[in-house]
Amino acid sequence: MKVYDFDETMFTGDSEDRFFDYIFHQKGFFWYHINWWWWEILLRLKLINKTTARQGHYKFLRKIKNLDQVLEAYWDSVMKYMKPWYMAVKDSEDIVASGTPAFIMEPVMKRLGLKHLVATDMDRHTGKIVSGMFAIGPYKLDNFKKQFSLDVIDEFYSDAWSDHYLAEYAKKAYVVHDGDQLTEWNEYFNAHPEKKK
C-alpha cells in the first residue's frame, strides 16, 4: 500500500494552520486567536510539549455548535490547495498518515474517496486528545501500528525528516519538495543534511 503524509505532501501548506486561520476570521473568535498565541509561545519556549499545546489551541471547539457545517465550509475554501501530482495518482486504498486531528481530516478523506486515515485522536467538542500523543514523529508511527502492520508500506511519501520513523519501514520512500518534485528519501536527505531537523 502507499502511505502519504498530508501537509506539504498531498496538500500545499499546513491544513491545521489554515483551519486555525479560517476559524479566527469568524465573528466572535478573535479572543481565541490570542489564546492560541499564548499556548504557542509556551510551546516555542519548550515549556510544554506539542500535545499540551494543541489541547490549548483547540479551546475554541467548545464554542462551535455546528462543527460539521464549519468543517465543510473550511474544506470548500481550501480544496484548491490539493497538490496536482497527488490528484493524478490517488487510489482509494491509499493510507493518509497525518498529525492533524481526525475530525478535521474526515471530510477531506470523503471528498478524495479515501478510507484509510491515521491521525490524532482528538475529542471534536473539547480539543482533548483522547488517546496517545499528538501524532507527529514517533507518535505518528505509534498510531499507524494501532491500525496497520508496518510491512504493508510499499511506498511512503512525505515532505519532512520527522516522518523518517515511517519511512524506515517502507520498501520505497520519497521526499516531496519544491512543489511537486519527488526524490528518493535517502538521496534527498544525503544531499540536504540540513533538512534533518
C-alpha positions as a LaTeX table, in Angstrom:
\begin{tabular}{lrrr}
\hline
Residue & $x$ (\AA) & $y$ (\AA) & $z$ (\AA) \\
\hline
Met1 & 0.00 & 0.00 & 0.00 \\
Lys2 & 1.02 & 3.60 & $-0.50$ \\
Val3 & 1.20 & 5.82 & 2.60 \\
Tyr4 & 1.18 & 9.60 & 2.42 \\
Asp5 & 1.79 & 12.39 & 4.87 \\
Phe6 & $-0.78$ & 15.12 & 4.20 \\
Asp7 & 0.55 & 18.65 & 4.80 \\
Glu8 & 3.04 & 19.84 & 2.17 \\
Thr9 & 2.90 & 16.35 & 0.67 \\
Met10 & $-0.61$ & 15.96 & $-0.74$ \\
Phe11 & $-1.69$ & 19.47 & 0.27 \\
Thr12 & 0.05 & 22.83 & $-0.13$ \\
Gly13 & 0.60 & 24.42 & 3.27 \\
Asp14 & $-0.47$ & 23.18 & 6.68 \\
Ser15 & $-4.12$ & 22.12 & 6.97 \\
Glu16 & $-4.24$ & 22.87 & 10.70 \\
Asp17 & $-2.76$ & 26.34 & 10.28 \\
Arg18 & $-5.26$ & 27.04 & 7.52 \\
Phe19 & $-8.06$ & 25.76 & 9.76 \\
Phe20 & $-6.98$ & 27.99 & 12.66 \\
Asp21 & $-6.82$ & 30.97 & 10.30 \\
Tyr22 & $-10.29$ & 30.16 & 8.97 \\
Ile23 & $-11.76$ & 29.93 & 12.50 \\
Phe24 & $-10.09$ & 33.05 & 13.85 \\
His25 & $-11.54$ & 35.09 & 10.98 \\
Gln26 & $-15.06$ & 34.10 & 12.00 \\
Lys27 & $-17.12$ & 36.55 & 14.04 \\
Gly28 & $-16.68$ & 36.07 & 17.77 \\
Phe29 & $-13.43$ & 34.09 & 17.64 \\
Phe30 & $-10.82$ & 36.87 & 17.91 \\
Trp31 & $-10.01$ & 36.18 & 21.57 \\
Tyr32 & $-9.38$ & 32.53 & 20.78 \\
His33 & $-6.56$ & 33.68 & 18.50 \\
Ile34 & $-4.94$ & 35.37 & 21.49 \\
Asn35 & $-5.40$ & 32.14 & 23.43 \\
Trp36 & $-3.75$ & 30.26 & 20.54 \\
Trp37 & $-0.71$ & 32.51 & 20.74 \\
Trp38 & $-0.41$ & 32.00 & 24.49 \\
Trp39 & $-0.09$ & 28.23 & 24.04 \\
Glu40 & 2.16 & 28.68 & 21.01 \\
Ile41 & 4.60 & 30.86 & 22.97 \\
Leu42 & 4.79 & 28.25 & 25.73 \\
Leu43 & 5.48 & 25.59 & 23.09 \\
Arg44 & 8.20 & 27.61 & 21.36 \\
Leu45 & 9.84 & 28.27 & 24.73 \\
Lys46 & 9.77 & 24.47 & 25.23 \\
Leu47 & 7.82 & 24.85 & 28.47 \\
Ile48 & 5.16 & 22.42 & 27.21 \\
Asn49 & 5.00 & 19.67 & 24.59 \\
Lys50 & 3.05 & 19.61 & 21.34 \\
Thr51 & 0.23 & 17.54 & 22.82 \\
Thr52 & $-0.42$ & 20.03 & 25.64 \\
Ala53 & $-0.14$ & 22.97 & 23.25 \\
Arg54 & $-2.62$ & 21.54 & 20.77 \\
Gln55 & $-5.16$ & 20.83 & 23.50 \\
Gly56 & $-4.85$ & 24.51 & 24.45 \\
His57 & $-5.02$ & 25.68 & 20.85 \\
Tyr58 & $-8.34$ & 23.94 & 20.29 \\
Lys59 & $-10.23$ & 25.56 & 23.19 \\
Phe60 & $-12.45$ & 27.26 & 20.60 \\
Leu61 & $-14.14$ & 23.93 & 19.80 \\
Arg62 & $-16.33$ & 24.35 & 22.87 \\
Lys63 & $-17.93$ & 27.41 & 21.26 \\
Ile64 & $-18.74$ & 25.84 & 17.88 \\
Lys65 & $-22.30$ & 24.49 & 17.70 \\
Asn66 & $-22.33$ & 23.37 & 14.06 \\
Leu67 & $-18.88$ & 21.85 & 13.62 \\
Asp68 & $-19.81$ & 19.65 & 10.66 \\
Gln69 & $-21.02$ & 22.68 & 8.70 \\
Val70 & $-17.92$ & 24.65 & 9.68 \\
Leu71 & $-15.65$ & 21.83 & 8.52 \\
Glu72 & $-17.42$ & 21.51 & 5.17 \\
Ala73 & $-17.16$ & 25.27 & 4.62 \\
Tyr74 & $-13.49$ & 25.16 & 5.59 \\
Trp75 & $-12.69$ & 22.38 & 3.12 \\
Asp76 & $-14.72$ & 24.17 & 0.42 \\
Ser77 & $-12.30$ & 27.07 & 0.87 \\
Val78 & $-9.06$ & 25.05 & 0.75 \\
Met79 & $-9.59$ & 22.14 & $-1.65$ \\
Lys80 & $-7.79$ & 24.28 & $-4.23$ \\
Tyr81 & $-4.59$ & 23.56 & $-2.29$ \\
Met82 & $-4.60$ & 19.83 & $-3.04$ \\
Lys83 & $-1.43$ & 19.10 & $-4.99$ \\
Pro84 & $-1.91$ & 18.14 & $-8.64$ \\
Trp85 & 0.76 & 15.42 & $-8.52$ \\
Tyr86 & $-1.20$ & 13.51 & $-5.89$ \\
Met87 & $-4.59$ & 14.07 & $-7.50$ \\
Ala88 & $-3.19$ & 12.44 & $-10.65$ \\
Val89 & $-2.13$ & 9.23 & $-8.87$ \\
Lys90 & $-4.52$ & 8.85 & $-5.91$ \\
Asp91 & $-6.01$ & 5.45 & $-5.23$ \\
Ser92 & $-8.89$ & 4.51 & $-2.92$ \\
Glu93 & $-6.56$ & 2.17 & $-0.99$ \\
Asp94 & $-4.05$ & 4.93 & $-0.11$ \\
Ile95 & $-3.33$ & 5.49 & 3.57 \\
Val96 & $-3.11$ & 9.08 & 4.82 \\
Ala97 & $-0.92$ & 9.46 & 7.92 \\
Ser98 & $-1.29$ & 12.94 & 9.38 \\
Gly99 & $-0.78$ & 14.72 & 12.68 \\
Thr100 & $-3.92$ & 16.78 & 12.09 \\
Pro101 & $-6.88$ & 15.70 & 14.27 \\
Ala102 & $-9.02$ & 13.02 & 12.65 \\
Phe103 & $-12.25$ & 15.02 & 12.86 \\
Ile104 & $-10.71$ & 17.72 & 10.65 \\
Met105 & $-9.37$ & 15.18 & 8.16 \\
Glu106 & $-12.50$ & 13.06 & 7.80 \\
Pro107 & $-14.36$ & 15.43 & 5.43 \\
Val108 & $-11.44$ & 15.67 & 3.01 \\
Met109 & $-10.95$ & 11.91 & 3.10 \\
Lys110 & $-14.55$ & 11.51 & 1.91 \\
Arg111 & $-14.05$ & 14.13 & $-0.79$ \\
Leu112 & $-10.97$ & 12.30 & $-2.05$ \\
Gly113 & $-12.65$ & 8.89 & $-1.91$ \\
Leu114 & $-10.12$ & 7.61 & 0.66 \\
Lys115 & $-10.93$ & 5.39 & 3.65 \\
His116 & $-7.65$ & 4.72 & 5.48 \\
Leu117 & $-6.72$ & 7.51 & 7.91 \\
Val118 & $-4.10$ & 7.65 & 10.64 \\
Ala119 & $-4.42$ & 10.91 & 12.58 \\
Thr120 & $-4.53$ & 12.46 & 16.05 \\
Asp121 & $-7.43$ & 11.11 & 18.09 \\
Met122 & $-8.93$ & 14.34 & 19.47 \\
Asp123 & $-12.35$ & 14.96 & 21.00 \\
Arg124 & $-14.14$ & 17.20 & 18.49 \\
His125 & $-16.04$ & 19.03 & 21.24 \\
Thr126 & $-13.32$ & 19.72 & 23.82 \\
Gly127 & $-9.98$ & 19.56 & 21.99 \\
Lys128 & $-8.71$ & 16.93 & 24.40 \\
Ile129 & $-6.50$ & 14.27 & 22.82 \\
Val130 & $-8.34$ & 11.07 & 23.65 \\
Ser131 & $-5.54$ & 8.55 & 23.35 \\
Gly132 & $-1.79$ & 8.79 & 22.95 \\
Met133 & 0.06 & 11.92 & 21.93 \\
Phe134 & $-0.28$ & 14.42 & 19.10 \\
Ala135 & 0.54 & 12.24 & 16.08 \\
Ile136 & 3.85 & 13.58 & 14.82 \\
Gly137 & 7.26 & 11.94 & 14.67 \\
Pro138 & 7.37 & 8.68 & 16.66 \\
Tyr139 & 3.77 & 9.18 & 17.78 \\
Lys140 & 2.56 & 9.02 & 14.18 \\
Leu141 & 4.34 & 5.67 & 13.94 \\
Asp142 & 2.61 & 4.54 & 17.16 \\
Asn143 & $-0.79$ & 5.49 & 15.73 \\
Phe144 & $-0.02$ & 3.74 & 12.46 \\
Lys145 & 0.82 & 0.50 & 14.27 \\
Lys146 & $-2.57$ & 0.56 & 16.02 \\
Gln147 & $-4.29$ & 0.19 & 12.64 \\
Phe148 & $-1.85$ & $-1.39$ & 10.22 \\
Ser149 & 1.08 & $-3.75$ & 10.08 \\
Leu150 & 4.32 & $-1.98$ & 9.21 \\
Asp151 & 5.01 & $-4.45$ & 6.42 \\
Val152 & 2.11 & $-3.05$ & 4.34 \\
Ile153 & 4.08 & 0.10 & 3.42 \\
Asp154 & 5.15 & $-0.41$ & $-0.18$ \\
Glu155 & 5.73 & 3.31 & $-0.78$ \\
Phe156 & 5.88 & 6.25 & 1.61 \\
Tyr157 & 5.74 & 9.96 & 0.75 \\
Ser158 & 6.43 & 12.95 & 2.99 \\
Asp159 & 7.99 & 16.40 & 2.90 \\
Ala160 & 9.70 & 16.17 & 6.31 \\
Trp161 & 12.51 & 14.31 & 8.05 \\
Ser162 & 10.29 & 14.00 & 11.14 \\
Asp163 & 8.50 & 11.22 & 9.23 \\
His164 & 11.62 & 9.07 & 8.99 \\
Tyr165 & 10.08 & 6.77 & 11.60 \\
Leu166 & 7.59 & 5.60 & 8.97 \\
Ala167 & 9.94 & 5.96 & 6.01 \\
Glu168 & 12.29 & 3.40 & 7.57 \\
Tyr169 & 9.63 & 0.71 & 7.20 \\
Ala170 & 8.74 & 1.47 & 3.59 \\
Lys171 & 10.02 & $-0.63$ & 0.73 \\
Lys172 & 10.45 & 2.68 & $-1.12$ \\
Ala173 & 10.29 & 6.19 & 0.35 \\
Tyr174 & 10.19 & 9.57 & $-1.34$ \\
Val175 & 10.50 & 13.20 & $-0.32$ \\
Val176 & 8.04 & 15.69 & $-1.81$ \\
His177 & 9.79 & 19.02 & $-2.23$ \\
Asp178 & 9.72 & 22.25 & $-4.22$ \\
Gly179 & 6.05 & 21.86 & $-5.01$ \\
Asp180 & 5.51 & 18.58 & $-6.85$ \\
Gln181 & 9.08 & 17.29 & $-7.07$ \\
Leu182 & 9.73 & 13.73 & $-5.85$ \\
Thr183 & 13.17 & 12.45 & $-4.84$ \\
Glu184 & 14.15 & 9.14 & $-3.27$ \\
Trp185 & 14.30 & 9.57 & 0.53 \\
Asn186 & 17.98 & 8.81 & 1.25 \\
Glu187 & 19.16 & 10.53 & $-1.89$ \\
Tyr188 & 17.37 & 13.72 & $-0.86$ \\
Phe189 & 18.49 & 13.80 & 2.77 \\
Asn190 & 22.07 & 12.83 & 1.92 \\
Ala191 & 22.13 & 15.84 & $-0.42$ \\
His192 & 20.38 & 18.08 & 2.15 \\
Pro193 & 21.57 & 17.03 & 5.64 \\
Glu194 & 20.46 & 20.44 & 6.97 \\
Lys195 & 16.86 & 19.28 & 6.45 \\
Lys196 & 17.29 & 16.63 & 9.14 \\
Lys197 & 15.83 & 18.69 & 11.96 \\
\hline
\end{tabular}
